[in-house]
Amino acid sequence: MNFKRSHYIVVTDTIAGLIPKRVLLATRTARVLVVSESLHQKLEREAWDEMHDNDFDKLRQIEAIVPVSEDELSLIINRNKAAVADSQTLYHVIQPTAMCQLGCGYCGQQHTKDYISGNAAERILERIKSKFDRKRYNHVEIAWFGGEPLMAYAQIRALTPKIQEMARLHNCTYSAKLVTNGLSLKEPVFLELVRKHDINTIEVTLDGTAEYHDARRHTKEGLSTFNLIFQNLIKIYNRPDFKELGCSISIRCNVDERNKESVLPLIQLLAEYNLQDKIAYFYVAAIHSWGNDAHKLSLEKQTFADEEIDWIMEQYKYGFSPGLVPKLNPVVCLSVTPDAEVFDAFGNVFDCTEVPYVETYENSKYKVGNVNDGLDSLSSHRELLSFHDEILAGKYSCTSCPMLPVCGGGCPKSWRENMAACPTNKFNIKDKLLMHYAMRKNGKEEFVALLTNS
């Protein structure tokens, strides 16, 4: 038969006496299938004539078995490119100020009291508007980033209604998201963001409990910030109409060698305040290079992945529901999307969110130009737009990695800077699949009981 075992498969080991079967993840479809050892061996040997028709059909359906003539890498890259081309969402990131109250040691940004001026704001609006002349969209999404975007609340208030009106005139829906340190996220501010400015996603960073967080994410004057941020969140989460407001708030915990012990206490603290079903998503992120040497204090990738399993189990113990099986990720970030751009407070335009306000990248190849020099002056070249083709050409280890369909390759800029951008799933996916199997087999309550008594 003219079929082969797909390269894009991850299969767990068996555990004698506990899990006699294997859990198979077909990453081309992000589908999971539990298979017997006998069926697994037939798949490995490509013994199609020995398979029952139903088993063969199931494996074909999830693309664990594919035509022998198929160039799988090309197919995945073409799917990813098609997802970019077919998207009908116009996405832009606006960083309305270079200012931030915090003095985080790992941050690579230079913070100054600069805000988007009237002229630059008008040019940015013109730039966004020009995108509608090239393609038809049905949705517009803006991400407010920083610096600290809420320090430029006046600019958010001024720009939002103009972009909302732009979307309406082009028969598009509109939404926005906000990445904030949370210091200025007071309840009245939150309500206005949601009700007037269509913010439906907010991400706040807490680097552990107060002891750890305040040692890292203090103000520039060295003052503590955890309690202020946490109280802001508690007031918002505990609103009786919080869920009806339709804005999800996630919590991110940045981790390196100095605060890795802070994650479990933070999970426990969040549980003490009964936030399990209110936090949209809690996740831990490794500190990365931000044009500096911050990444040198990060945990080694396998170590981080091992720790992540403990953090996930702790979340389950306390009633959270962290994800275990990754989803398809054809559009890894805005850098691979030709019509998405990043604007900073000075009117600079970039193709990556990590470079504004970072001295290392001040005149880098990631800069498209400056709107104050006229829209015609903006370069059509996008440095990272070739990322998919570079994977196809074998430039990065993504070329041979079976996780490519569900990670998208990771950060293109990191690969360009010779830093592997592999996500933790690459290093702990088998553990996650076994946890997924155990929970599905036993039910969540029994699964949590097993964890609690282990």
N, C-alpha and C positions, 0 to 999 in steps of 0.2 A: 504494500500500500504506500502511496506517495505522501507520507506524513512523517514528522519528526517530533521529538520532545522539544518543547520550547526552551530557549535559553532563559526566559524570564519566569523562573520558578524558584521559590524558596520552600524547602521541605524540612520539617522538624525531625529530630531523632525520636526513636521509640524509647519509652521508659519502662523497663521490665516490671511487670506487676502493677504498674500504675496507668500508663497510657500505652496500650498495645498497638495503637494505630499511629499514623502520621498525619500531621496537619500540613496541608499544601496551600501555599499562597501563589496564585497566578498573577504576577504583577502587571501583566498586560491589561487585565480587566479589574485588578484589585479584588478578585473573588477568592474565597476560601473554600476548600473542600477537604473533608476528612476522608482519608483513604486507608485501606488495609495494607499491611506489609506486602501481601501478595500482589495487589494492584500497583503499589509503588515500584516493586521490582520489575513488573511488566512494562511500566512506563519508562524506567531507566534503561531497560533492554530494547525498548521500542518494539516490543512483541505484540503488535496490534492484533494479530490473528488469534492470540491467546486470550484477548480481552472479551468480556461480555459486551454486547452492543450498547447496553445502557451505560456502562462505565466509559466506553469509548466516546459516546455522545456527550456525556457530562464533561469529560476532559476537553473535548473539542469546543464545547460551548464556552468554557472559561478560558480558552486559548492556551491551555497547557499542552495541547497537541496542535500543531500547525502544519500547513503544507510544506513539504520538503524544499520546494523551490523558493520559499519566502525569505527575503532578506529582512530579518526581524528588526535590526537596528534602523534601517532606512524607513521601515513602516512606522516605527515609534516616533522617529524624528519628524516624519511627514504628518503624523497625527498631531504632534505638538504644534507644528507650524500651522496646520489647519485650524487648531483651536484658537491660535492667536488671530489668524485672518478672519475667522468666522465670528469672533466676539463682537457684540453690538453694544458694548459698554465703553464709554469714553472715560478714561481714568486719568486723573492727575493728582500729584502730591504738591501741596502748597505749604511751605515753611515760612510763615508770616513774620517771624522774628528770629534774630540770631541770639536773643537773650534767653537765659535760663537762670533760675534762682539757685540751682544745685551746683555743687562742685565735685561731681563724681570722679574718683581717681582714674577710672578706666575710660572716661569719655575723651574722644579725640577732637571734639569741637572747640573752636574759639568763640566764647560768648561775648557779644558786644551789644550795646543798647541801640540796635538798628532794627527798623521795622519797614515793611513794604510801604514805600511812598506812594503818593497819589499818581504820579506819572507811571511808575513801574506797575502799579496795580492795574491801570487802564491798559497798558501794553500786554500784561498777562491775560486779561480778559479778552483782548483782541486775538491773542495767540490761541486761546481755547476755542473761541468762536470760529476761527479759521479752519479748525478740524472738521466742522460740519460741511465744509465745501468739498471735502475729499471722500467722505464716507457717511453712510446712513447709520445712525445709532438709535437705540430705543431706551438707553439709560445713561445717565451721567453720574459718576461717583468721584467725590473729592476726599482726599485724605489730608487732614491737618496734622502736621508733624513739626519738629523743631530742630534746634532750641526747644523752648517750651511754648507751644502754640497758644496756651491760655494767657500768656503774658501779652499777647497781641489780640486780645478778645475784641478790641475795637475794629481791627482789620477783618477778623472773621465775620463780625456783624455787618461790616460794610460790603464785603465781597460776596457773601452767601446769597443775599436776595438777587443780586445781579446774575449769578450763575444759575440760580433756580429759575429765573425768568428766561434765561438763555435756553435752558433745558425745555421749559414749557413751550417756547416758540418753535422748537424743533420736535415737538411731540414726544419728548423723552421724560421718563420718570427721573427722580433725583434722590440721592442719598449721600451721606458723608460719614466718615469715621474719624476718630481722634486718638492720637497717641499722646499721653500726658503723664507728667510725674505725679499728678493728683493733688498737689498742694492747693491749687486754685479751684479745684473741682467741688465748689460749695453746692449745696442742694439747689439754691435758686439758679445758679449758673447751669447746673445739669438740666434743670427743667427747661430753661430757655434754649439750650443746645438741642434738646430733643424736640420740643414743640415748635420752635421757630426755624431752626437751622438744620432740621432733618438728620441729626446725628443718630445713627442706629447701632454703632459699634464704638466702644471705648476700650482702650487698653491702658492699664495702670501698672507700674512696676513697684514691687515690694521685694527687696533683696533679703528676705528672711524676717525674723521678728526684730523688735526695736534694737536690741543689742547689736545685731549684725547690720541691719539696714542703716542705722544712724552712723555707723563707722565708715560707711561707703557713700551713702546718698544724703549727705548733710548739705546745708546751705553753704554758699561761698564763705560765709562768716563762721562756719563750723557748727551751726545750730542744728539740733535734731529735727527730723521731719516725719518720722514714722507715725507718731500719734496723731498728728494733724491729718496726714493722708488717710490713715485707717479710720478715723472718726468721720471724715468726709464720706468714705465708702460705706460705713455702717449706716449712716443716716439715709443714704440713697438706697442701699439694698433693702433697708427695713421699711421703706415706704409701702403702704398697703397696696398702692397701684403700680409698684415697680414693674411687674411683668406686663401689665397692660400698656405701659408707656412704650414698650417695644424696642428698648435699647439694651443690648447685651454688653455687659462689662466683664472683661477678662483680666486676669492677674498674671503678670509675667515675673518670674524670679530669675535674675541674672546671677550666675554662679561661676566662681573660680575656686582656687585652692583656699582662699581666705574665708569663704562663707559657706562651704559645702555642707557644714553641719547645721546650717540654719533652715534647710528646706523642711525637714520633718516637723520641727517646732512650729513653723509657719502654717503647715497643713493642719496641725492640731489646733492652732489658734483660730484659724478660719472655721474649723468645725465647731469650736466652742461657741462661736457666734451664729451657728446654724446657717452658714452660707452655702452649704453643699448644693442646694438646688437653685441658688441665686447667681453664683459665679458662672458665667457662660463657659469659661475655659480657664483652667489653671495650668500653666506650663513653666518648665524650667529651661532656661537657655544658657548655653555656654558663652562666656565672655569671648568676643572676637576682636580682631584688630580693627581699629577705627583710625587708620593712618598712624597708629602708634604701636607700642609693644604690649598692649593689654593682654593679647592672646597668650603671651608667654607664661602667664599665671593660670591659664585654663587647665582643667583636668585633661589628661590624655583621653582620646576619644573612646577607647574601650572602657576605661575607668568610668567616664561619665555615663556611658550606656549601661554599665552594671549598676551604678548608683540610681539611674533613672528607673530601673525595675523596682528598686526598693521604694522610691518616691511614688510610683504608680500603685504599688501594693498598699502603701500607707493611705493613699487617697481612697482606695476601695474600702479599707477598714473603717474609714470615717464617713462613708456614705457618698463620696464623690463618684463620678462616672467618667473617668479618663478614657480616651480612645485608645484602642489597641491595634486595630488593623488600619494601615494607611490607605488613603484614597488616591485615585489618579491625580497627578499634578502636571498637566501638560503645559501650563503657563507658570513658570517658576517665579517670575517677578516682572516688574514693569520694564526692566532692561531689555527683555526680549520682545517687547511690544512697541512697534514703531510709532504709534500715535500717543503713547503715554510719556509724560515728562514730569520733572521735578522743578519747581520754581522756588528760589530763596528770596530773602528780604531785600537783596541788592538787585533783583531782576535777572540773576543768573539762571540759566536753564541747564539741567543735567539729565543724564539717562540712568541715574542711580541715586537712591535715597541716602547712601552712606557717605557722600562726598561733600555736600554743602557745609560751609563753615569749618572745614577741616583744611588746615594750612597745607598739608601734604598734597592735596588735590586742587589747590587754588587755580592753577593753570593747566590742569590735566586734560587728557584725551577724553575724559568723561563729561567735559563741559561742552554743551552745544552752542553756547553764546550768551548774549545778554540782551534782553528785550529793549533796554534803553538805547541800544545801538540801532534799533529798527528791526522789525520782524524779518525783513529780507536778509539781514546779516546772519541769521541763525543757520547754522550748518545743517545740511540734510544727512550728514554722516552720523551714525550711531555706533559707537565703539563696541558695545556689547551685543549688538543685534545679530552678530555672526555666531553666537554661542552654540546654537543647535548644529550649525554646519561644522563647527570645530569639534563637537562631540562625534559627529558622523565621520570626520576625518581622522579620528583616533588621537586627538590632542590631549585628552584627559582620560583618566581611568574609568569615567562614566561609560565609555564605549563598550566595555566588557562587563559592566556591573548589572546583575539581574534586577536591581532595585530602581533602575533608571525611570521606568514609567510612573512610579509612585513618589519619586523625589524630584524629578524634573532636572536633575543635575546639580541642584544646590546653587549657591551664590556664584554667578558668572564672574564678578569682580575678584572674588577670592581665588578662583582658579587662575585668573590672569596674573595674580600676584603670587602664584606658586604655593598657595595654601589650600589643601584639600578641603572641599566644602561638603563632604559627605555627612548626612544627617545621622542621628543616633540609631534610627531604624536599621541602618546597614549592619550595626554591631549587636543589636539585641532583638531583632525581629523574631527569631525562633522562640525566645522566651515569651514574647508578647503573643505569639500564635498559640503556644501551649496554655497561657493564661486564658486566652479567648476560648479555647476548646474546653478547659476546665469549667469556666463560667457557664458556657452554653450547655454543658453536660449536666452540671449539678444545680444550676440556677444561681442567681446572684447572691441570695441570702446564705446558701450553703457554702458557696465559694468564699464569701467574706468570713464566715464562721471558721472555715479551714485556715484562712490567713491569720485570723485572730488567735487561733489556738496553736499555730505553728511556731 
